[in-house]
Amino acid sequence: MRVFLSAKLHRGSITHCDLNYEGSCGLGPDLLEASGLMPLEKIAVLNLNTGNRLETYVIKAENQGEISLNGAAARHAAAGDRVIILSYALVPPSEISTHRARIVILGDQNQVLSCRDEAP
């Protein structure tokens, strides 16, 4: 098995952080649909403002365009920070040629600007 990118939300903005909220990275329903990410899926969050990188999991947020960091993850960013959110998949060598990663480019208000599937 090889590890390949599965989904990427590129240049989103953190909408809010809540140290006392249970859960980790809240993503709005529109972002879940565009990326194919699912609640409880493991993700990496790369903070473009600070250089911080953290691993956590997805929870479904209530609001469209929401990207929130909750619990301990809230210590790794501030509202307004730009982030890249990545997920990875284990791909057997026989399926590498057909594997596709979903790339979602976000605008200033976390609106989906474009989506594409990218091959290795």
Backbone as CSV, one residue per row, in Angstrom:
resi,resn,N_x,N_y,N_z,CA_x,CA_y,CA_z,C_x,C_y,C_z
1,MET,0.837,-1.181,0.000,0.000,0.000,0.000,0.885,1.247,0.000
2,ARG,0.423,2.254,-0.707,1.103,3.548,-0.735,0.117,4.605,-0.253
3,VAL,0.627,5.666,0.356,-0.219,6.748,0.872,-0.270,7.865,-0.161
4,PHE,-1.493,8.210,-0.594,-1.709,9.259,-1.581,-2.705,10.280,-1.054
5,LEU,-2.603,11.498,-1.547,-3.584,12.526,-1.240,-4.957,12.044,-1.687
6,SER,-5.945,12.274,-0.851,-7.319,11.892,-1.177,-8.190,13.124,-1.435
7,ALA,-8.028,14.146,-0.585,-8.813,15.375,-0.732,-8.013,16.553,-0.197
8,LYS,-8.296,17.723,-0.775,-7.603,18.943,-0.348,-8.562,20.119,-0.428
9,LEU,-8.704,20.828,0.696,-9.395,22.120,0.718,-8.287,23.164,0.780
10,HIS,-8.138,23.953,-0.277,-6.986,24.850,-0.419,-7.349,26.295,-0.095
11,ARG,-6.602,26.871,0.860,-6.683,28.288,1.251,-8.028,28.686,1.832
12,GLY,-8.527,27.836,2.739,-9.704,28.219,3.507,-9.309,29.170,4.622
13,SER,-10.310,29.793,5.233,-10.085,30.677,6.380,-10.783,30.101,7.598
14,ILE,-10.077,30.084,8.715,-10.687,29.644,9.966,-11.784,30.647,10.337
15,THR,-12.998,30.149,10.558,-14.113,31.028,10.911,-14.179,31.278,12.407
16,HIS,-13.829,30.282,13.205,-13.753,30.474,14.652,-13.076,29.279,15.312
17,CYS,-12.630,29.514,16.547,-11.992,28.484,17.354,-12.697,28.444,18.705
18,ASP,-12.868,27.240,19.236,-13.537,27.084,20.525,-12.829,26.006,21.327
19,LEU,-12.011,26.442,22.281,-11.221,25.532,23.096,-12.092,24.561,23.889
20,ASN,-13.290,24.987,24.275,-14.143,24.187,25.154,-15.172,23.339,24.417
21,TYR,-15.153,23.346,23.096,-16.133,22.581,22.334,-15.602,21.184,22.064
22,GLU,-16.451,20.191,22.214,-16.050,18.823,21.901,-15.970,18.662,20.383
23,GLY,-14.958,18.011,19.933,-14.797,17.829,18.499,-13.496,18.439,18.056
24,SER,-13.249,18.458,16.788,-11.947,18.902,16.354,-12.012,19.914,15.221
25,CYS,-12.201,19.515,13.982,-12.284,20.474,12.874,-13.676,20.411,12.271
26,GLY,-14.450,21.462,12.489,-15.783,21.537,11.914,-15.719,22.050,10.488
27,LEU,-16.383,21.329,9.591,-16.475,21.753,8.188,-17.940,21.863,7.810
28,GLY,-18.291,22.966,7.149,-19.659,23.173,6.706,-20.095,22.112,5.716
29,PRO,-21.420,21.891,5.620,-21.930,20.855,4.721,-21.520,21.050,3.267
30,ASP,-21.393,22.293,2.828,-20.966,22.562,1.458,-19.517,22.119,1.230
31,LEU,-18.673,22.298,2.234,-17.264,21.909,2.108,-17.116,20.390,2.162
32,LEU,-17.937,19.741,2.990,-17.925,18.278,3.023,-18.338,17.718,1.670
33,GLU,-19.396,18.269,1.109,-19.892,17.770,-0.185,-18.874,17.989,-1.300
34,ALA,-18.287,19.180,-1.352,-17.332,19.492,-2.428,-16.081,18.622,-2.351
35,SER,-15.614,18.350,-1.125,-14.356,17.625,-0.944,-14.522,16.117,-0.868
36,GLY,-15.714,15.662,-0.489,-15.918,14.240,-0.256,-15.440,13.795,1.118
37,LEU,-14.978,14.732,1.948,-14.576,14.389,3.311,-15.805,13.996,4.123
38,MET,-15.578,13.160,5.124,-16.683,12.662,5.944,-16.403,12.896,7.425
39,PRO,-17.462,13.076,8.226,-17.264,13.177,9.667,-16.474,11.975,10.195
40,LEU,-15.581,12.264,11.117,-14.677,11.322,11.777,-13.470,10.943,10.930
41,GLU,-13.380,11.458,9.702,-12.223,11.164,8.856,-10.997,11.929,9.359
42,LYS,-9.860,11.263,9.348,-8.600,11.871,9.770,-8.146,12.889,8.725
43,ILE,-7.700,14.048,9.210,-7.201,15.105,8.327,-5.937,15.723,8.908
44,ALA,-5.213,16.410,8.053,-4.111,17.273,8.466,-4.538,18.703,8.162
45,VAL,-4.274,19.606,9.107,-4.582,21.024,8.927,-3.256,21.775,8.919
46,LEU,-2.972,22.452,7.816,-1.734,23.214,7.651,-2.081,24.690,7.737
47,ASN,-1.527,25.375,8.725,-1.819,26.786,8.932,-0.803,27.622,8.158
48,LEU,-1.273,28.343,7.159,-0.380,29.153,6.326,0.159,30.369,7.072
49,ASN,-0.560,30.845,8.099,-0.118,32.017,8.852,1.017,31.694,9.818
50,THR,0.954,30.517,10.442,1.914,30.188,11.501,2.891,29.078,11.130
51,GLY,2.545,28.295,10.124,3.360,27.135,9.790,2.998,25.905,10.608
52,ASN,2.061,26.043,11.549,1.619,24.889,12.342,0.973,23.845,11.451
53,ARG,1.190,22.583,11.824,0.539,21.455,11.166,-0.031,20.587,12.274
54,LEU,-1.273,20.148,12.128,-1.843,19.264,13.127,-2.681,18.193,12.456
55,GLU,-2.767,17.071,13.136,-3.639,15.992,12.697,-4.847,15.972,13.612
56,THR,-6.010,15.801,13.045,-7.244,15.769,13.808,-8.284,15.033,12.984
57,TYR,-9.552,15.256,13.282,-10.614,14.597,12.531,-11.726,15.594,12.232
58,VAL,-12.571,15.251,11.289,-13.643,16.116,10.815,-14.912,15.904,11.650
59,ILE,-15.594,17.019,11.945,-16.966,16.963,12.432,-17.798,17.837,11.494
60,LYS,-19.072,17.508,11.362,-19.953,18.295,10.493,-20.374,19.555,11.227
61,ALA,-20.102,20.708,10.610,-20.496,22.000,11.165,-21.888,22.366,10.644
62,GLU,-22.526,23.263,11.332,-23.886,23.686,10.979,-23.922,24.624,9.766
63,ASN,-22.945,25.517,9.673,-23.027,26.629,8.721,-22.222,26.387,7.446
64,GLN,-22.769,26.841,6.335,-22.065,26.802,5.054,-20.756,27.579,5.186
65,GLY,-19.697,27.064,4.630,-18.416,27.756,4.624,-17.672,27.743,5.948
66,GLU,-18.215,27.054,6.938,-17.560,27.040,8.251,-16.327,26.147,8.241
67,ILE,-15.250,26.670,8.793,-14.050,25.896,9.111,-13.668,26.301,10.534
68,SER,-13.977,25.441,11.484,-13.693,25.759,12.878,-12.718,24.754,13.454
69,LEU,-11.923,25.223,14.400,-11.050,24.330,15.143,-11.523,24.329,16.582
70,ASN,-11.671,23.128,17.128,-12.282,22.971,18.437,-11.426,22.095,19.328
71,GLY,-11.640,22.215,20.647,-10.854,21.446,21.599,-9.389,21.843,21.489
72,ALA,-8.498,20.871,21.677,-7.061,21.155,21.638,-6.621,21.769,20.308
73,ALA,-7.292,21.418,19.208,-6.927,21.972,17.897,-7.081,23.488,17.858
74,ALA,-7.943,24.042,18.718,-8.164,25.490,18.748,-6.898,26.255,19.134
75,ARG,-5.954,25.594,19.756,-4.694,26.236,20.151,-3.750,26.442,18.970
76,HIS,-4.087,25.884,17.807,-3.177,25.902,16.659,-3.505,26.957,15.613
77,ALA,-4.541,27.773,15.853,-4.918,28.780,14.856,-5.780,29.845,15.516
78,ALA,-6.028,30.898,14.771,-6.936,31.963,15.186,-7.903,32.228,14.038
79,ALA,-9.065,32.764,14.367,-10.036,33.124,13.329,-9.349,34.012,12.301
80,GLY,-9.578,33.705,11.042,-8.971,34.463,9.945,-7.719,33.830,9.375
81,ASP,-7.090,32.921,10.117,-5.908,32.250,9.585,-6.275,31.445,8.343
82,ARG,-5.388,31.450,7.372,-5.562,30.655,6.155,-5.027,29.251,6.396
83,VAL,-5.771,28.253,5.911,-5.374,26.860,6.122,-5.538,26.046,4.842
84,ILE,-4.807,24.951,4.814,-4.988,23.909,3.812,-5.353,22.658,4.601
85,ILE,-6.422,21.997,4.196,-6.878,20.785,4.873,-6.689,19.622,3.917
86,LEU,-5.993,18.576,4.400,-5.646,17.421,3.567,-6.141,16.130,4.193
87,SER,-6.536,15.191,3.349,-6.761,13.818,3.804,-5.986,12.907,2.865
88,TYR,-5.678,11.729,3.365,-4.874,10.774,2.614,-5.584,9.428,2.564
89,ALA,-5.225,8.616,1.586,-5.796,7.279,1.442,-4.678,6.278,1.179
90,LEU,-4.863,5.063,1.690,-3.960,3.962,1.357,-4.430,3.370,0.031
91,VAL,-3.525,3.325,-0.935,-3.868,2.860,-2.276,-2.975,1.681,-2.634
92,PRO,-3.588,0.552,-2.991,-2.753,-0.573,-3.423,-2.079,-0.240,-4.755
93,PRO,-0.882,-0.763,-4.988,-0.165,-0.456,-6.235,-0.999,-0.695,-7.495
94,SER,-1.859,-1.682,-7.473,-2.672,-1.992,-8.656,-3.720,-0.916,-8.961
95,GLU,-3.998,-0.013,-7.998,-5.021,1.022,-8.198,-4.445,2.430,-8.315
96,ILE,-3.136,2.557,-8.252,-2.519,3.885,-8.308,-2.866,4.610,-9.603
97,SER,-2.870,3.909,-10.712,-3.118,4.570,-12.004,-4.538,5.112,-12.130
98,THR,-5.468,4.607,-11.335,-6.853,5.090,-11.405,-7.220,5.973,-10.206
99,HIS,-6.302,6.143,-9.264,-6.580,6.965,-8.082,-6.715,8.434,-8.488
100,ARG,-7.648,9.126,-7.858,-7.849,10.552,-8.078,-8.010,11.248,-6.735
101,ALA,-7.383,12.401,-6.593,-7.552,13.237,-5.397,-8.495,14.381,-5.752
102,ARG,-9.377,14.729,-4.842,-10.330,15.827,-5.035,-9.695,17.110,-4.513
103,ILE,-9.502,18.084,-5.391,-8.885,19.366,-5.037,-9.966,20.442,-5.081
104,VAL,-10.171,21.129,-3.956,-11.190,22.175,-3.853,-10.488,23.486,-3.517
105,ILE,-10.658,24.493,-4.366,-10.067,25.810,-4.156,-11.149,26.703,-3.553
106,LEU,-10.791,27.358,-2.436,-11.753,28.185,-1.708,-11.455,29.665,-1.865
107,GLY,-12.509,30.479,-1.821,-12.380,31.935,-1.883,-12.339,32.556,-0.502
108,ASP,-12.444,33.873,-0.465,-12.291,34.630,0.779,-13.289,34.249,1.867
109,GLN,-14.496,33.916,1.521,-15.517,33.546,2.502,-15.712,32.031,2.545
110,ASN,-14.689,31.297,2.169,-14.716,29.826,2.094,-15.732,29.308,1.087
111,GLN,-16.075,30.136,0.115,-16.937,29.653,-0.954,-16.096,28.818,-1.916
112,VAL,-16.717,27.799,-2.486,-16.024,26.915,-3.428,-15.854,27.653,-4.750
113,LEU,-14.611,27.904,-5.135,-14.316,28.550,-6.417,-14.172,27.534,-7.532
114,SER,-13.552,26.390,-7.220,-13.381,25.350,-8.226,-13.100,24.023,-7.558
115,CYS,-13.419,22.957,-8.292,-13.145,21.581,-7.867,-12.563,20.841,-9.052
116,ARG,-11.620,19.980,-8.774,-11.091,19.130,-9.827,-10.579,17.838,-9.200
117,ASP,-10.507,16.809,-10.016,-9.913,15.545,-9.610,-8.541,15.474,-10.257
118,GLU,-7.544,15.134,-9.452,-6.158,15.125,-9.945,-5.580,13.717,-9.837
119,ALA,-4.898,13.305,-10.877,-4.266,11.984,-10.928,-2.797,12.083,-10.534
120,PRO,-2.235,10.956,-10.058,-0.793,10.962,-9.733,0.073,11.138,-10.971
